[in-house]
Amino acid sequence: MTALQTIFQHSLSLNLESGLPLLATASETTASEADTTIILAGVLLSLVFIYFASKLGGELSKLVDLPPVLGELVAGVIVGISALHLVIFPETGAMASDSVVITILQQVVGLQPENASAVFASQSEVISVLAELGVIILLFEIGLESDLRELQKVGTRAAIVAVIGVVAPFIGGTAGLMLLFGMPTIPAVFAGAALTATSIGITSKVLSELGQLKSKEGQIIVGAAVIDDVLGIIVLAVVASLAKTGEVDVLNLVYLIVSASAFLLGSIFLGKFFNKSFVAIAQKLQTRGNLVIPALIFAFLMAFLANAIQLEPILGAFAAGLVLDETDKRKELDQQIIPIADILVPIFFVSVGARVDLSVLNPTSAENRQGLIIAAFLIVVAIIGKIISGWAIFGKEKVNRLAIGIGMIPRGEVGLVFAGIGAASGILDKPLQAAVIIMVILTTFIAPPLLRFAFKEEAEIVEETGS
């Protein structure tokens, strides 16, 4: 008797003893398989919309001499919750009935109305996971393109930019909300904390497209954004603790600071010993992907370790890129990562845009009007608070301080995380939540063209002076 027959007979006896008909079990299995098939169909259709929007938006942006990433973000807004509802997510408040994808699935593949919500949640979760993988790959790619030696050279200046870029908007936003708008302390602190974020994914992508990633300014911005991300995690932990208990968990705060510092410094230190082993392993492997697969294993492992110690996975991926940037195989690895990034990164940027709800800009709503006034204040503080960080750099060496400050402006998905947590915990009322979201939208969209302008102005000045 084969093992398969044994399993079948054991299954048969269990069903007969329990009085459950085999047909019911088979039916349930078939239904489950059908749901899985429909979820896959929904994911595939969502990817069709995402890639089409990404490519169209990027090409149109290129035509008008704007960074393609801006076009991807705008395309995301158009296909998202604000307009066409082709790519929407439950966390934005959308229902299965709002999704065009779900409607198509009901009409084409026979999705039952009672299963629509479950399928909608599942396929949205898959897209969200793919988007997270996209930003992890993006930061790994940025790490590979960054020069660790150059980052070390600008380390002090990057740290100054990051600290000023966190402290200035946080104090300005919190104090302003309390003094000008009479807001309670905890909501004001939370909104002020949302101003501290910097989206390293968006900024680094724009720098790469402008060919400025390896410039002195680009290295300072990337270094500062990484430090800013660590500081942002710490700030988020503090305000989340404050929101839950009314007091700060000092032990958790100390843990985050120590773990973040130890992780980044330890990764770079150990990387010096790891590089030779990595190259040796890659050279011994004979099958396809002998270089890129070990690299991805290392990047995902580092992202996992970062996540395991309560840090952002993107920090682990960035550290992995920095480490492998020191190997002799860096250029070859760069070329092999690009196609993977081309597949996954657009999902991230379109998803960021798709989650933006422009209905908060509607002035006909009384709540929105109050939110718009607060938003105007937050936007001013958000922009000024980051721009002045560029002027915090001391020394006689010529550096484009305006570009550095502008590079720190976009809040992107990081700011939306603050808004989401604040709304879920009930700290942010609707006007304040709307104000934070508007601030995130505006800072995310104005930074790419302003960054291009800042570097263009610098180039024109250099040409005029002939230096």
RALIN-V281306 format. One record per backbone hydrogen bond with DSSP energy under -0.5 kcal/mol. CO is the residue of the C=O (numbers start at 1). NH is the residue of the N-H. E is the energy in kcal/mol with one decimal. If there is no record, write none. Layout:
((CO & NH & E) (CO & NH & E))
This chain:
((2 & 6 & -2.1) (3 & 7 & -2.3) (4 & 8 & -2.2) (5 & 9 & -2.8) (6 & 10 & -2.4) (7 & 11 & -2.3) (8 & 12 & -2.4) (9 & 13 & -2.6) (10 & 14 & -1.9) (11 & 15 & -2.0) (12 & 16 & -2.4) (13 & 17 & -2.4) (14 & 18 & -1.8) (15 & 19 & -0.7) (15 & 20 & -1.6) (19 & 21 & -0.5) (21 & 25 & -1.4) (22 & 26 & -2.6) (23 & 27 & -2.5) (24 & 28 & -2.5) (25 & 29 & -2.3) (26 & 30 & -2.5) (27 & 31 & -2.5) (28 & 32 & -2.5) (29 & 33 & -2.6) (30 & 34 & -2.4) (31 & 35 & -2.3) (32 & 36 & -2.1) (33 & 37 & -2.3) (34 & 38 & -2.4) (35 & 39 & -2.6) (36 & 40 & -2.3) (37 & 41 & -2.1) (38 & 42 & -2.4) (39 & 43 & -2.4) (40 & 44 & -2.7) (41 & 45 & -2.3) (42 & 46 & -2.3) (43 & 47 & -2.4) (44 & 48 & -1.8) (45 & 49 & -2.0) (46 & 50 & -2.6) (47 & 51 & -2.9) (48 & 52 & -2.2) (49 & 53 & -2.5) (50 & 54 & -2.7) (51 & 55 & -2.6) (52 & 56 & -2.5) (53 & 57 & -2.8) (54 & 58 & -2.5) (55 & 59 & -2.4) (56 & 60 & -2.3) (57 & 61 & -2.1) (58 & 62 & -2.1) (59 & 63 & -1.9) (60 & 64 & -1.4) (61 & 66 & -3.1) (62 & 65 & -1.4) (67 & 70 & -1.6) (67 & 71 & -1.0) (68 & 72 & -2.0) (69 & 73 & -2.0) (70 & 74 & -2.5) (71 & 75 & -2.7) (72 & 76 & -1.9) (73 & 77 & -1.9) (74 & 78 & -2.1) (75 & 79 & -2.3) (76 & 80 & -1.0) (78 & 84 & -2.8) (79 & 86 & -1.6) (79 & 87 & -2.8) (80 & 83 & -1.2) (80 & 85 & -2.2) (85 & 100 & -2.3) (89 & 92 & -1.7) (89 & 94 & -1.0) (90 & 93 & -2.2) (95 & 98 & -1.5) (95 & 99 & -0.6) (96 & 99 & -1.2) (99 & 103 & -1.9) (100 & 104 & -2.5) (101 & 105 & -2.4) (102 & 106 & -2.3) (103 & 107 & -1.7) (104 & 108 & -2.8) (105 & 109 & -1.4) (105 & 111 & -1.6) (112 & 115 & -1.6) (112 & 116 & -0.6) (113 & 116 & -0.9) (115 & 119 & -2.3) (116 & 120 & -2.7) (117 & 121 & -2.4) (118 & 122 & -2.2) (119 & 123 & -2.8) (120 & 124 & -1.9) (121 & 125 & -1.9) (122 & 126 & -2.0) (123 & 127 & -1.9) (124 & 128 & -2.3) (125 & 129 & -2.3) (126 & 130 & -2.4) (127 & 131 & -2.3) (128 & 132 & -2.1) (129 & 133 & -2.4) (130 & 134 & -2.0) (131 & 135 & -2.0) (132 & 136 & -1.9) (133 & 137 & -2.6) (134 & 138 & -2.3) (135 & 139 & -2.3) (136 & 140 & -2.0) (137 & 141 & -2.7) (138 & 142 & -2.5) (139 & 143 & -2.3) (140 & 144 & -2.0) (141 & 145 & -1.8) (142 & 146 & -1.4) (146 & 148 & -0.7) (147 & 151 & -2.8) (148 & 152 & -2.3) (149 & 153 & -1.7) (150 & 154 & -1.7) (152 & 155 & -0.8) (154 & 158 & -3.2) (155 & 159 & -2.2) (156 & 160 & -2.1) (157 & 161 & -2.5) (158 & 162 & -2.5) (159 & 163 & -2.6) (160 & 164 & -2.6) (161 & 165 & -2.4) (162 & 166 & -1.0) (163 & 166 & -0.7) (163 & 167 & -3.0) (164 & 168 & -2.3) (166 & 170 & -1.5) (167 & 171 & -2.7) (168 & 172 & -2.5) (169 & 173 & -2.8) (170 & 174 & -2.4) (171 & 175 & -2.5) (172 & 176 & -2.0) (173 & 177 & -2.3) (174 & 178 & -1.8) (175 & 179 & -2.9) (176 & 180 & -2.8) (176 & 181 & -0.8) (177 & 181 & -0.7) (177 & 183 & -2.1) (184 & 188 & -1.9) (185 & 189 & -2.8) (186 & 190 & -2.4) (187 & 191 & -2.6) (188 & 192 & -2.5) (189 & 193 & -2.2) (190 & 194 & -1.6) (191 & 195 & -0.8) (192 & 195 & -0.7) (193 & 196 & -1.4) (194 & 197 & -0.7) (198 & 200 & -1.2) (199 & 203 & -2.2) (200 & 204 & -2.4) (201 & 205 & -1.6) (202 & 206 & -2.1) (203 & 207 & -2.5) (204 & 208 & -2.3) (205 & 209 & -2.2) (206 & 210 & -2.0) (207 & 212 & -2.7) (207 & 213 & -0.8) (208 & 211 & -1.0) (212 & 215 & -1.0) (215 & 219 & -2.6) (216 & 220 & -2.0) (217 & 221 & -2.7) (218 & 222 & -2.6) (219 & 223 & -2.6) (220 & 224 & -2.8) (221 & 225 & -2.7) (222 & 226 & -2.2) (223 & 227 & -2.2) (224 & 228 & -3.0) (225 & 229 & -2.2) (226 & 230 & -1.9) (227 & 231 & -2.8) (228 & 232 & -2.9) (229 & 233 & -2.1) (230 & 234 & -1.9) (231 & 235 & -2.9) (232 & 236 & -2.7) (233 & 237 & -2.3) (234 & 238 & -2.2) (235 & 239 & -2.7) (236 & 240 & -2.5) (237 & 241 & -1.9) (238 & 242 & -2.4) (239 & 243 & -2.4) (240 & 244 & -1.9) (241 & 245 & -2.5) (241 & 246 & -0.6) (241 & 247 & -0.6) (242 & 246 & -1.6) (248 & 250 & -1.2) (249 & 253 & -1.9) (250 & 254 & -2.6) (251 & 255 & -2.4) (252 & 256 & -2.3) (253 & 257 & -2.1) (254 & 258 & -2.6) (255 & 259 & -2.9) (256 & 260 & -2.4) (257 & 261 & -2.1) (258 & 262 & -2.8) (259 & 263 & -2.3) (260 & 264 & -2.1) (261 & 265 & -2.3) (262 & 266 & -2.4) (263 & 267 & -2.3) (264 & 268 & -1.9) (265 & 269 & -2.3) (266 & 270 & -2.8) (267 & 271 & -1.7) (268 & 272 & -0.7) (269 & 272 & -0.9) (270 & 273 & -1.1) (270 & 274 & -1.6) (271 & 275 & -2.0) (273 & 277 & -0.6) (274 & 278 & -2.4) (275 & 279 & -2.2) (276 & 280 & -2.2) (277 & 281 & -2.5) (278 & 282 & -2.4) (279 & 283 & -2.0) (280 & 284 & -1.3) (281 & 285 & -1.4) (287 & 290 & -0.8) (289 & 293 & -1.8) (289 & 294 & -0.5) (291 & 295 & -1.5) (292 & 296 & -2.4) (293 & 297 & -2.5) (294 & 298 & -2.2) (295 & 299 & -2.5) (296 & 300 & -3.0) (297 & 301 & -2.1) (298 & 302 & -2.4) (299 & 303 & -2.3) (300 & 304 & -2.5) (301 & 305 & -2.6) (302 & 306 & -2.3) (303 & 307 & -2.3) (304 & 308 & -2.5) (305 & 309 & -1.2) (306 & 311 & -2.9) (307 & 310 & -1.6) (312 & 315 & -1.4) (312 & 316 & -0.9) (313 & 317 & -2.1) (314 & 318 & -2.4) (315 & 319 & -2.4) (316 & 320 & -2.2) (317 & 321 & -2.1) (318 & 322 & -2.3) (319 & 323 & -2.2) (320 & 324 & -2.4) (321 & 325 & -1.5) (323 & 326 & -1.4) (324 & 327 & -1.4) (327 & 330 & -1.1) (329 & 333 & -2.7) (330 & 334 & -2.8) (331 & 335 & -1.8) (332 & 336 & -1.4) (333 & 337 & -1.9) (334 & 338 & -1.4) (335 & 339 & -0.6) (336 & 340 & -0.6) (337 & 341 & -2.5) (338 & 342 & -2.5) (339 & 343 & -1.1) (340 & 344 & -2.1) (341 & 345 & -2.4) (344 & 347 & -0.7) (344 & 348 & -1.1) (345 & 348 & -0.6) (345 & 349 & -1.8) (346 & 350 & -2.5) (347 & 351 & -1.9) (348 & 352 & -2.1) (349 & 353 & -2.0) (350 & 354 & -2.6) (351 & 355 & -1.4) (353 & 356 & -1.3) (354 & 81 & -2.2) (356 & 358 & -0.8) (357 & 360 & -1.3) (358 & 361 & -2.1) (359 & 362 & -1.6) (361 & 363 & -0.7) (362 & 365 & -1.1) (365 & 369 & -2.2) (366 & 370 & -1.9) (367 & 371 & -2.2) (368 & 372 & -2.9) (369 & 373 & -1.7) (370 & 374 & -2.1) (371 & 375 & -2.8) (372 & 376 & -2.3) (373 & 377 & -1.5) (374 & 378 & -2.5) (375 & 379 & -2.9) (376 & 380 & -1.8) (377 & 381 & -2.3) (378 & 382 & -2.9) (379 & 383 & -2.4) (380 & 384 & -2.6) (381 & 385 & -2.8) (382 & 386 & -0.9) (383 & 387 & -2.6) (384 & 388 & -2.5) (386 & 389 & -0.8) (386 & 390 & -0.6) (387 & 390 & -1.3) (387 & 391 & -0.7) (389 & 392 & -0.9) (390 & 393 & -1.0) (399 & 401 & -1.6) (400 & 404 & -1.8) (401 & 405 & -2.4) (402 & 406 & -2.7) (403 & 407 & -2.5) (404 & 408 & -0.7) (405 & 408 & -0.8) (406 & 409 & -1.9) (410 & 199 & -3.2) (411 & 414 & -1.1) (411 & 415 & -1.4) (412 & 416 & -1.5) (413 & 417 & -1.7) (414 & 418 & -1.6) (415 & 419 & -2.2) (416 & 420 & -2.8) (417 & 421 & -2.6) (418 & 422 & -2.6) (419 & 423 & -2.3) (420 & 424 & -2.5) (421 & 425 & -2.0) (422 & 427 & -1.4) (422 & 428 & -1.6) (423 & 426 & -0.8) (427 & 429 & -0.6) (429 & 433 & -3.0) (430 & 434 & -2.8) (431 & 435 & -2.1) (432 & 436 & -2.3) (433 & 437 & -2.3) (434 & 438 & -2.6) (435 & 439 & -2.3) (436 & 440 & -2.3) (437 & 441 & -2.7) (438 & 442 & -2.8) (439 & 443 & -2.4) (440 & 412 & -0.6) (440 & 444 & -2.0) (441 & 445 & -2.1) (442 & 446 & -2.4) (443 & 447 & -1.1) (444 & 448 & -0.6) (445 & 449 & -0.6) (446 & 450 & -1.9) (447 & 451 & -2.8) (448 & 452 & -2.1) (449 & 453 & -2.2) (450 & 454 & -2.4) (451 & 455 & -2.1) (452 & 456 & -2.2) (453 & 457 & -2.7) (454 & 458 & -1.6) (455 & 459 & -2.1) (456 & 460 & -2.2) (457 & 461 & -2.1) (458 & 462 & -2.3) (459 & 463 & -2.2) (460 & 464 & -2.2) (461 & 465 & -2.3) (462 & 466 & -1.4) (462 & 467 & -1.2))
